[in-house]
Each structure stands twice: as structure tokens, then as C-alpha cells.
Amino acid sequence: MTLPTHSHQAATPPSPVRLAALHSLLAQLQLERLEERLFRGTSSDIGSPAVFGGQVLGQALVAAARTVKTHRLHSLHGYFLLPGDKNAPIVYEVDAVRDGHAFTSRRVTAIQHGRAIFHMSASFQREEPGYSHQHPMPTVPEPTALSGPAPLGFELAKPFEIAFVDPRRTETDGPLPPTNQIWLRTCAPVPADPLVHQALLAYISDFSLLGVALRPHGLYFRQPGLKTVSLDHAMWFHRPFRCDEWLLYDMDSPSASNARGFCRGALYNQQGELVASVAQEGLMRHHPPAADQPA
């Protein structure tokens, strides 16, 4: 896929590695149509033990949308059932639950090795006028005013530019408030198709969200003895947006209990419009290695 020209102004041109990662991600989101409501997607190795949850979200979203003609996705609710095998393709089976005048519903099941690893309900709406209000965007520095992206160490983030409003890390600074804010956008322009932007946002919305539930406990991803897994993920798309323009991801975690952390996210464009909301619950188990055992 050839990336388009757009008013995307990067401080420095994206590296060939980042551009290749963006091309690869866009190709993964295309999916292969096997039957009218049956699709197949590929995975990439981002260094995690299993398939990245955001990849499954994005692909399932695309599979559902490919079976809808006129309505646009406004919400999704997904549950992660089993770890995905990153070395095997994923088959997405779409159930046409309802085709209505105003709303259309789809159910998607992601299958690997004969077992369901994920299922999702998605709702689509025909565009119509109505009342409008929103929670105001928090006041934060513009992405260009920040000192630059903090080191990520995550392959999944390569297709994106990400700048942390608060660059502190629990591994060096200890317990922190259960909040986080990042600016994000793709590292280069992408096609104008709204579905592409929704799928990209679903993909990256799984990045760092569960981390806000770890912060007040001084925990961090890849900490020895820590296991974190996304259990469910919900998104609501409120207004049009572009993923190749800066979006503020404002995240917080109001609660953690029973080895589960609950997290929320709000995504704003630079004009202050709330474009999407996210909610997720994830597993967070910590069993520190014994002092007399090797890590």
C-alpha cells in the first residue's frame, strides 16, 4: 500500500524502519476475505509472548465493517479468551446479528487452532444529526512543546510517534498516580478511509492503558514476576478523526482489585474535540522471584 501525502509535519522524517512497520501494520489490517463473512489475518512478532491484543481488536473491527454497507462503526465490546499464537494466522468469523435502518449489529469470533481466542460485538449507526456535548479536554503541553518521545522499547509502537506528557517511569521513580497522558499519531500519513483510522486507533488504544493501573503500585511492564493480560476492551467513536494527526490519550485507573485493574481513556484531537472513549479491564498478577532463586 502506498502511503498518501498529507499535512503531517514530523519534527524529523520517519526512519525506514518506522515506515516499514507502518506499511506492515496497514497490510495486517487489510485481511484476506475467505467467504462472505469469513476473513483471515496475519500476525507479527512484536516481542510479546502472544499476539498483541490491539492487533486482534483492529482486525476484528475491520472484519465486522467489511460486512456492513452504509453504516459507520460507533462502538465495540471485545473479550480476550485465550492468548493468540503469533506464528499462526487468525480466522475472523462474522455473524450478521441485525441489519436495521438506523443501527446494524455484528458479532465477531477470532479463531486459532480450532478454538475461539477472542469475541467482539460491534454496533454501526447511520449518520444523523443530534444534540452534542462533551467533557472538556485537559490542559496539557502541545506535542511539539515536549522534549521528545520517551524511549519505548515496544515493537508495537514503531508505526507511531508517541510523546509522553509525564515521562516519569515507575521502574526509576517508584509509585506514581494512576493516570497517564500521551500524544500519539502515525509516523506518516495514511489513507483517508475512516475505517483505516478506526482500526489504527483500536490497535494503539491497547498500548499503555493497563499501565496506569500498575503505576500506584510501583509496577511496570516486563517486571520480573509480573503477568499482565488484557481481559476485555470497549471503545466508543464519537466524532470523525484522523490517526495521522496528533491525538491526546488521557488515561486513568479508578480501581484495582481481585488481581484486575480497571482503566479508562479519552482521546481528543488538537482542536479539543473528544473523538473516542475507551474502557479496559486487565489481569495484573505479581509473584516476585524468590530472593534465593535466579530471576
C-alpha positions as a Markdown table, in Angstrom:
| # | Residue | x | y | z |
|---|---|---|---|---|
| 1 | Met | 0.0 | 0.0 | 0.0 |
| 2 | Thr | 1.3 | 3.4 | -1.0 |
| 3 | Leu | 1.1 | 6.0 | 1.8 |
| 4 | Pro | -0.6 | 9.2 | 0.8 |
| 5 | Thr | 0.7 | 12.8 | 1.0 |
| 6 | His | -0.9 | 14.7 | 3.9 |
| 7 | Ser | -0.2 | 17.8 | 6.1 |
| 8 | His | 1.6 | 15.5 | 8.6 |
| 9 | Gln | 4.6 | 17.6 | 9.7 |
| 10 | Ala | 7.1 | 15.4 | 11.7 |
| 11 | Ala | 10.0 | 17.0 | 13.5 |
| 12 | Thr | 12.2 | 14.6 | 11.8 |
| 13 | Pro | 11.3 | 12.3 | 8.8 |
| 14 | Pro | 10.3 | 8.8 | 9.9 |
| 15 | Ser | 13.1 | 6.2 | 9.7 |
| 16 | Pro | 12.8 | 3.4 | 7.1 |
| 17 | Val | 12.2 | 1.0 | 10.0 |
| 18 | Arg | 9.2 | 3.0 | 11.2 |
| 19 | Leu | 7.8 | 3.4 | 7.7 |
| 20 | Ala | 8.2 | -0.3 | 7.1 |
| 21 | Ala | 6.4 | -1.0 | 10.4 |
| 22 | Leu | 3.5 | 1.3 | 9.4 |
| 23 | His | 3.3 | -0.4 | 6.0 |
| 24 | Ser | 3.2 | -3.8 | 7.7 |
| 25 | Leu | 0.5 | -2.8 | 10.1 |
| 26 | Leu | -1.7 | -1.4 | 7.3 |
| 27 | Ala | -1.3 | -4.7 | 5.4 |
| 28 | Gln | -2.2 | -6.7 | 8.5 |
| 29 | Leu | -5.4 | -4.7 | 8.8 |
| 30 | Gln | -6.5 | -5.4 | 5.2 |
| 31 | Leu | -7.4 | -9.0 | 5.9 |
| 32 | Glu | -8.0 | -11.7 | 3.3 |
| 33 | Arg | -11.6 | -12.5 | 2.5 |
| 34 | Leu | -12.2 | -16.3 | 2.5 |
| 35 | Glu | -16.0 | -16.2 | 2.3 |
| 36 | Glu | -18.8 | -13.6 | 2.5 |
| 37 | Arg | -18.4 | -13.3 | 6.3 |
| 38 | Leu | -15.1 | -15.1 | 6.9 |
| 39 | Phe | -11.7 | -13.4 | 6.9 |
| 40 | Arg | -8.1 | -14.3 | 7.6 |
| 41 | Gly | -5.4 | -12.1 | 9.2 |
| 42 | Thr | -1.7 | -12.5 | 9.8 |
| 43 | Ser | 0.3 | -11.6 | 12.9 |
| 44 | Ser | 3.7 | -10.0 | 13.6 |
| 45 | Asp | 6.2 | -10.7 | 16.3 |
| 46 | Ile | 6.5 | -7.6 | 18.5 |
| 47 | Gly | 8.4 | -9.3 | 21.2 |
| 48 | Ser | 5.5 | -10.2 | 23.4 |
| 49 | Pro | 4.7 | -13.8 | 24.4 |
| 50 | Ala | 1.4 | -13.8 | 22.4 |
| 51 | Val | -0.4 | -11.8 | 19.8 |
| 52 | Phe | -0.8 | -8.1 | 20.8 |
| 53 | Gly | -4.4 | -7.5 | 21.8 |
| 54 | Gly | -4.7 | -4.3 | 19.8 |
| 55 | Gln | -3.9 | -6.2 | 16.6 |
| 56 | Val | -6.8 | -8.6 | 17.3 |
| 57 | Leu | -9.1 | -5.6 | 18.1 |
| 58 | Gly | -8.2 | -3.8 | 14.9 |
| 59 | Gln | -8.6 | -6.8 | 12.7 |
| 60 | Ala | -11.9 | -7.9 | 14.2 |
| 61 | Leu | -13.1 | -4.3 | 13.7 |
| 62 | Val | -12.2 | -4.4 | 10.0 |
| 63 | Ala | -13.8 | -7.9 | 9.6 |
| 64 | Ala | -17.1 | -6.6 | 11.0 |
| 65 | Ala | -17.1 | -3.4 | 9.0 |
| 66 | Arg | -16.4 | -5.3 | 5.7 |
| 67 | Thr | -19.9 | -6.8 | 6.1 |
| 68 | Val | -21.7 | -3.5 | 6.6 |
| 69 | Lys | -22.5 | -1.3 | 3.6 |
| 70 | Thr | -23.8 | 2.1 | 4.7 |
| 71 | His | -23.5 | 2.4 | 8.5 |
| 72 | Arg | -20.4 | 3.5 | 10.4 |
| 73 | Leu | -18.9 | 1.8 | 13.5 |
| 74 | His | -19.7 | 3.7 | 16.7 |
| 75 | Ser | -18.9 | 1.1 | 19.4 |
| 76 | Leu | -17.3 | -2.2 | 20.1 |
| 77 | His | -17.0 | -4.5 | 23.1 |
| 78 | Gly | -14.5 | -7.3 | 23.0 |
| 79 | Tyr | -13.3 | -10.1 | 25.3 |
| 80 | Phe | -9.9 | -11.8 | 25.1 |
| 81 | Leu | -10.4 | -15.5 | 25.8 |
| 82 | Leu | -7.0 | -17.2 | 25.1 |
| 83 | Pro | -3.5 | -16.0 | 24.2 |
| 84 | Gly | -3.1 | -15.7 | 20.4 |
| 85 | Asp | -0.4 | -17.7 | 18.6 |
| 86 | Lys | 1.7 | -15.1 | 16.8 |
| 87 | Asn | 3.1 | -17.7 | 14.4 |
| 88 | Ala | -0.3 | -18.8 | 13.1 |
| 89 | Pro | -3.0 | -16.9 | 11.1 |
| 90 | Ile | -6.2 | -15.8 | 12.8 |
| 91 | Val | -9.6 | -16.5 | 11.2 |
| 92 | Tyr | -12.4 | -14.0 | 11.9 |
| 93 | Glu | -16.0 | -15.3 | 11.6 |
| 94 | Val | -18.6 | -12.5 | 11.4 |
| 95 | Asp | -22.2 | -13.1 | 12.4 |
| 96 | Ala | -24.7 | -10.7 | 10.9 |
| 97 | Val | -26.9 | -10.2 | 14.0 |
| 98 | Arg | -29.1 | -7.4 | 12.7 |
| 99 | Asp | -29.3 | -5.1 | 9.8 |
| 100 | Gly | -31.5 | -2.2 | 10.7 |
| 101 | His | -32.4 | 1.2 | 9.3 |
| 102 | Ala | -30.6 | 3.3 | 12.0 |
| 103 | Phe | -28.4 | 0.6 | 13.6 |
| 104 | Thr | -26.6 | -2.5 | 12.5 |
| 105 | Ser | -25.0 | -5.2 | 14.8 |
| 106 | Arg | -22.3 | -7.7 | 14.2 |
| 107 | Arg | -20.6 | -10.4 | 16.3 |
| 108 | Val | -17.1 | -11.4 | 15.5 |
| 109 | Thr | -15.2 | -14.6 | 16.7 |
| 110 | Ala | -11.5 | -14.8 | 16.2 |
| 111 | Ile | -10.3 | -18.4 | 15.8 |
| 112 | Gln | -6.9 | -20.2 | 16.0 |
| 113 | His | -6.2 | -23.9 | 16.0 |
| 114 | Gly | -10.0 | -24.6 | 16.2 |
| 115 | Arg | -10.6 | -22.5 | 19.3 |
| 116 | Ala | -12.1 | -19.1 | 19.9 |
| 117 | Ile | -9.4 | -16.7 | 21.2 |
| 118 | Phe | -11.5 | -13.5 | 21.1 |
| 119 | His | -15.0 | -12.4 | 20.5 |
| 120 | Met | -16.5 | -9.0 | 19.9 |
| 121 | Ser | -19.8 | -7.3 | 19.5 |
| 122 | Ala | -19.9 | -4.2 | 17.3 |
| 123 | Ser | -22.6 | -1.6 | 16.6 |
| 124 | Phe | -22.9 | 0.6 | 13.5 |
| 125 | Gln | -25.1 | 3.6 | 13.0 |
| 126 | Arg | -26.3 | 5.6 | 10.0 |
| 127 | Glu | -25.2 | 9.2 | 10.4 |
| 128 | Glu | -27.8 | 11.5 | 11.7 |
| 129 | Pro | -27.9 | 15.0 | 13.4 |
| 130 | Gly | -28.5 | 15.3 | 17.1 |
| 131 | Tyr | -27.6 | 17.1 | 20.4 |
| 132 | Ser | -23.9 | 17.4 | 21.2 |
| 133 | His | -21.8 | 18.0 | 24.3 |
| 134 | Gln | -18.5 | 16.7 | 25.7 |
| 135 | His | -16.2 | 16.7 | 28.7 |
| 136 | Pro | -13.5 | 19.4 | 28.1 |
| 137 | Met | -10.1 | 18.4 | 27.1 |
| 138 | Pro | -7.5 | 18.6 | 29.9 |
| 139 | Thr | -4.9 | 21.4 | 29.6 |
| 140 | Val | -1.5 | 19.8 | 28.6 |
| 141 | Pro | 1.5 | 20.9 | 26.6 |
| 142 | Glu | 1.3 | 20.6 | 22.9 |
| 143 | Pro | 3.2 | 17.6 | 21.5 |
| 144 | Thr | 5.7 | 20.0 | 19.8 |
| 145 | Ala | 6.4 | 21.6 | 23.1 |
| 146 | Leu | 7.6 | 18.4 | 24.7 |
| 147 | Ser | 11.2 | 17.4 | 24.9 |
| 148 | Gly | 10.5 | 14.4 | 22.6 |
| 149 | Pro | 9.3 | 10.9 | 22.7 |
| 150 | Ala | 10.4 | 8.9 | 25.7 |
| 151 | Pro | 12.2 | 5.6 | 24.9 |
| 152 | Leu | 9.5 | 2.9 | 24.3 |
| 153 | Gly | 11.2 | -0.4 | 23.9 |
| 154 | Phe | 8.0 | -1.8 | 22.3 |
| 155 | Glu | 8.0 | -3.0 | 18.7 |
| 156 | Leu | 4.2 | -2.4 | 18.5 |
| 157 | Ala | 4.7 | 1.4 | 18.8 |
| 158 | Lys | 7.1 | 1.7 | 15.8 |
| 159 | Pro | 4.3 | 2.7 | 13.4 |
| 160 | Phe | 3.5 | 5.7 | 15.7 |
| 161 | Glu | 5.0 | 8.8 | 17.1 |
| 162 | Ile | 4.3 | 8.9 | 20.8 |
| 163 | Ala | 5.2 | 11.7 | 23.2 |
| 164 | Phe | 4.6 | 11.4 | 27.0 |
| 165 | Val | 3.3 | 14.4 | 28.8 |
| 166 | Asp | 4.7 | 13.0 | 32.0 |
| 167 | Pro | 7.9 | 11.0 | 31.1 |
| 168 | Arg | 8.4 | 9.5 | 34.6 |
| 169 | Arg | 8.6 | 5.7 | 34.9 |
| 170 | Thr | 7.8 | 3.6 | 38.0 |
| 171 | Glu | 10.9 | 1.5 | 37.4 |
| 172 | Thr | 13.0 | 4.5 | 38.3 |
| 173 | Asp | 10.7 | 6.9 | 40.1 |
| 174 | Gly | 8.6 | 4.4 | 42.2 |
| 175 | Pro | 4.8 | 4.6 | 42.7 |
| 176 | Leu | 3.0 | 7.3 | 40.7 |
| 177 | Pro | -0.6 | 8.5 | 40.4 |
| 178 | Pro | -2.9 | 6.1 | 38.4 |
| 179 | Thr | -3.0 | 8.5 | 35.4 |
| 180 | Asn | -1.1 | 9.0 | 32.2 |
| 181 | Gln | -1.3 | 11.2 | 29.2 |
| 182 | Ile | 0.4 | 10.7 | 25.8 |
| 183 | Trp | 0.2 | 12.3 | 22.4 |
| 184 | Leu | 0.1 | 9.9 | 19.5 |
| 185 | Arg | -0.2 | 9.8 | 15.7 |
| 186 | Thr | 1.1 | 7.5 | 12.9 |
| 187 | Cys | 4.6 | 8.2 | 11.8 |
| 188 | Ala | 3.4 | 9.1 | 8.3 |
| 189 | Pro | 0.1 | 9.9 | 6.5 |
| 190 | Val | -2.3 | 7.0 | 5.9 |
| 191 | Pro | -5.3 | 6.6 | 3.6 |
| 192 | Ala | -8.3 | 8.8 | 4.3 |
| 193 | Asp | -10.7 | 5.8 | 4.7 |
| 194 | Pro | -12.4 | 6.3 | 8.2 |
| 195 | Leu | -12.3 | 2.6 | 8.8 |
| 196 | Val | -8.5 | 2.6 | 8.5 |
| 197 | His | -8.3 | 5.3 | 11.2 |
| 198 | Gln | -10.7 | 3.5 | 13.5 |
| 199 | Ala | -8.7 | 0.3 | 13.1 |
| 200 | Leu | -5.4 | 2.0 | 13.8 |
| 201 | Leu | -6.9 | 3.8 | 16.9 |
| 202 | Ala | -8.2 | 0.5 | 18.2 |
| 203 | Tyr | -4.8 | -1.0 | 17.7 |
| 204 | Ile | -2.9 | 1.7 | 19.6 |
| 205 | Ser | -5.6 | 2.2 | 22.2 |
| 206 | Asp | -4.3 | -1.1 | 23.9 |
| 207 | Phe | -0.9 | 0.5 | 24.3 |
| 208 | Ser | 0.0 | 1.7 | 27.8 |
| 209 | Leu | -3.6 | 1.7 | 29.0 |
| 210 | Leu | -3.3 | -1.1 | 31.6 |
| 211 | Gly | -0.1 | 0.5 | 32.7 |
| 212 | Val | -2.0 | 3.3 | 34.5 |
| 213 | Ala | -3.3 | 0.6 | 36.9 |
| 214 | Leu | 0.2 | -0.5 | 37.6 |
| 215 | Arg | 1.6 | 2.9 | 38.4 |
| 216 | Pro | 0.3 | 3.5 | 42.0 |
| 217 | His | 1.8 | 0.1 | 43.0 |
| 218 | Gly | 5.3 | 0.8 | 41.6 |
| 219 | Leu | 4.9 | -1.9 | 39.0 |
| 220 | Tyr | 5.8 | -1.8 | 35.3 |
| 221 | Phe | 5.5 | -3.9 | 32.2 |
| 222 | Arg | 8.1 | -6.7 | 31.8 |
| 223 | Gln | 8.9 | -6.5 | 35.5 |
| 224 | Pro | 10.1 | -9.9 | 36.8 |
| 225 | Gly | 7.2 | -11.9 | 38.2 |
| 226 | Leu | 4.5 | -9.6 | 36.8 |
| 227 | Lys | 1.8 | -11.0 | 34.5 |
| 228 | Thr | -0.5 | -8.6 | 32.7 |
| 229 | Val | -3.1 | -9.6 | 30.2 |
| 230 | Ser | -6.0 | -7.6 | 28.6 |
| 231 | Leu | -9.3 | -9.2 | 29.6 |
| 232 | Asp | -11.8 | -7.0 | 27.8 |
| 233 | His | -11.7 | -3.8 | 25.8 |
| 234 | Ala | -14.5 | -1.4 | 24.8 |
| 235 | Met | -14.4 | 1.6 | 22.5 |
| 236 | Trp | -16.9 | 4.3 | 21.5 |
| 237 | Phe | -16.3 | 6.5 | 18.5 |
| 238 | His | -17.9 | 9.9 | 18.9 |
| 239 | Arg | -16.6 | 12.2 | 16.2 |
| 240 | Pro | -14.5 | 11.9 | 13.0 |
| 241 | Phe | -10.8 | 12.0 | 13.4 |
| 242 | Arg | -7.5 | 11.1 | 11.7 |
| 243 | Cys | -4.9 | 8.9 | 13.3 |
| 244 | Asp | -2.1 | 10.6 | 11.3 |
| 245 | Glu | -2.9 | 13.9 | 13.2 |
| 246 | Trp | -2.0 | 14.3 | 16.9 |
| 247 | Leu | -4.4 | 12.8 | 19.4 |
| 248 | Leu | -4.2 | 13.2 | 23.2 |
| 249 | Tyr | -4.8 | 9.9 | 25.0 |
| 250 | Asp | -5.9 | 10.9 | 28.6 |
| 251 | Met | -5.9 | 7.7 | 30.8 |
| 252 | Asp | -6.8 | 6.9 | 34.4 |
| 253 | Ser | -7.4 | 3.9 | 36.6 |
| 254 | Pro | -10.2 | 4.4 | 39.2 |
| 255 | Ser | -9.9 | 0.9 | 40.7 |
| 256 | Ala | -7.9 | -2.2 | 41.0 |
| 257 | Ser | -9.0 | -5.3 | 42.9 |
| 258 | Asn | -9.1 | -9.1 | 42.7 |
| 259 | Ala | -5.9 | -9.1 | 40.5 |
| 260 | Arg | -7.7 | -6.9 | 37.9 |
| 261 | Gly | -7.1 | -3.3 | 37.0 |
| 262 | Phe | -9.8 | -1.2 | 35.5 |
| 263 | Cys | -8.7 | 1.6 | 33.2 |
| 264 | Arg | -10.4 | 4.4 | 31.2 |
| 265 | Gly | -9.2 | 6.5 | 28.3 |
| 266 | Ala | -10.4 | 9.6 | 26.4 |
| 267 | Leu | -9.0 | 10.6 | 23.0 |
| 268 | Tyr | -9.0 | 14.3 | 21.9 |
| 269 | Asn | -7.8 | 15.9 | 18.7 |
| 270 | Gln | -5.7 | 19.1 | 18.9 |
| 271 | Gln | -8.9 | 21.2 | 18.5 |
| 272 | Gly | -10.1 | 19.8 | 21.8 |
| 273 | Glu | -12.8 | 17.6 | 20.4 |
| 274 | Leu | -13.5 | 14.3 | 22.2 |
| 275 | Val | -13.2 | 11.8 | 19.3 |
| 276 | Ala | -13.3 | 8.4 | 21.2 |
| 277 | Ser | -13.5 | 6.8 | 24.6 |
| 278 | Val | -12.0 | 3.6 | 25.9 |
| 279 | Ala | -12.5 | 1.2 | 28.8 |
| 280 | Gln | -10.5 | -1.8 | 29.7 |
| 281 | Glu | -10.0 | -4.3 | 32.5 |
| 282 | Gly | -6.8 | -6.3 | 32.6 |
| 283 | Leu | -5.2 | -9.0 | 34.7 |
| 284 | Met | -2.3 | -7.9 | 36.9 |
| 285 | Arg | -0.7 | -10.6 | 39.0 |
| 286 | His | 2.7 | -10.1 | 40.6 |
| 287 | His | 4.7 | -13.0 | 42.1 |
| 288 | Pro | 8.2 | -11.6 | 42.7 |
| 289 | Pro | 11.0 | -14.2 | 42.2 |
| 290 | Ala | 12.3 | -15.6 | 45.5 |
| 291 | Ala | 15.4 | -13.9 | 46.8 |
| 292 | Asp | 17.4 | -17.2 | 46.5 |
| 293 | Gln | 16.2 | -18.0 | 43.0 |
| 294 | Pro | 17.6 | -16.7 | 39.8 |
| 295 | Ala | 15.3 | -14.1 | 38.1 |
